[in-house]
């Protein structure tokens, strides 16, 4: 296992104590664990690229752990009344679509590529979690994050649905006549 993949696994393992901390009303502990998890999220990709150890496992595992982490945290925040359950559903509706779309694209084109709208939506989600753990008034950031998820989902849908496959992108040579 590469160092980058180990960092991703560590982030996944931090989910359970983070959720337990939220449910137990220990916002400070939850925030510290969340910040540690965010650190692994930033480091894993950097380490993989820097050490030339980008793997298919890492490309699959990283977004799955991210989705599980936010599902767990936002579910816990809904359970303690910090966000409405409707908001939880609205946050994950585009995530579900993106996950299915990413798998289809990977099977069709052999690619898993995060682009700036997805990264921006992830930053908004992280900001929302941080603010919700610090203050009950962070709900506005959550709704901005929900909007960010829908915008990123629409971007990927349009951008990737209209993208050509690698075979289609090759320059075409006119047929030779004999």
ChimeraX attribute file (.defattr): number of C-alpha atoms within 10 A of each C-alpha:
attribute: neighborCount
match mode: 1-to-1
recipient: residues
	/A:1	9
	/A:2	16
	/A:3	14
	/A:4	24
	/A:5	23
	/A:6	14
	/A:7	22
	/A:8	25
	/A:9	17
	/A:10	16
	/A:11	24
	/A:12	19
	/A:13	14
	/A:14	16
	/A:15	23
	/A:16	13
	/A:17	14
	/A:18	24
	/A:19	23
	/A:20	16
	/A:21	18
	/A:22	22
	/A:23	18
	/A:24	13
	/A:25	13
	/A:26	14
	/A:27	19
	/A:28	13
	/A:29	17
	/A:30	26
	/A:31	20
	/A:32	14
	/A:33	19
	/A:34	24
	/A:35	14
	/A:36	14
	/A:37	23
	/A:38	15
	/A:39	13
	/A:40	22
	/A:41	20
	/A:42	12
	/A:43	16
	/A:44	23
	/A:45	20
	/A:46	14
	/A:47	18
	/A:48	17
	/A:49	13
	/A:50	10
	/A:51	12
	/A:52	9
	/A:53	16
	/A:54	18
	/A:55	15
	/A:56	10
	/A:57	11
	/A:58	22
	/A:59	16
	/A:60	14
	/A:61	16
	/A:62	21
	/A:63	16
	/A:64	14
	/A:65	19
	/A:66	19
	/A:67	17
	/A:68	14
	/A:69	22
	/A:70	19
	/A:71	18
	/A:72	17
	/A:73	23
	/A:74	28
	/A:75	21
	/A:76	20
	/A:77	21
	/A:78	17
	/A:79	14
	/A:80	14
	/A:81	11
	/A:82	19
	/A:83	21
	/A:84	16
	/A:85	15
	/A:86	9
	/A:87	16
	/A:88	18
	/A:89	15
	/A:90	16
	/A:91	23
	/A:92	18
	/A:93	15
	/A:94	20
	/A:95	18
	/A:96	13
	/A:97	14
	/A:98	20
	/A:99	15
	/A:100	12
	/A:101	17
	/A:102	21
	/A:103	15
	/A:104	13
	/A:105	17
	/A:106	14
	/A:107	11
	/A:108	11
	/A:109	14
	/A:110	13
	/A:111	16
	/A:112	15
	/A:113	10
	/A:114	12
	/A:115	11
	/A:116	10
	/A:117	17
	/A:118	20
	/A:119	13
	/A:120	16
	/A:121	21
	/A:122	19
	/A:123	15
	/A:124	21
	/A:125	23
	/A:126	19
	/A:127	17
	/A:128	22
	/A:129	23
	/A:130	20
	/A:131	18
	/A:132	22
	/A:133	24
	/A:134	14
	/A:135	11
	/A:136	12
	/A:137	12
	/A:138	18
	/A:139	18
	/A:140	14
	/A:141	19
	/A:142	26
	/A:143	18
	/A:144	15
	/A:145	23
	/A:146	24
	/A:147	17
	/A:148	23
	/A:149	26
	/A:150	21
	/A:151	17
	/A:152	23
	/A:153	23
	/A:154	16
	/A:155	16
	/A:156	19
	/A:157	16
	/A:158	11
	/A:159	11
	/A:160	14
	/A:161	11
	/A:162	9
	/A:163	12
	/A:164	12
	/A:165	14
	/A:166	11
	/A:167	9
	/A:168	9
	/A:169	9
	/A:170	9
	/A:171	7
	/A:172	8
	/A:173	6
	/A:174	6
	/A:175	6
	/A:176	5
	/A:177	4
	/A:178	3
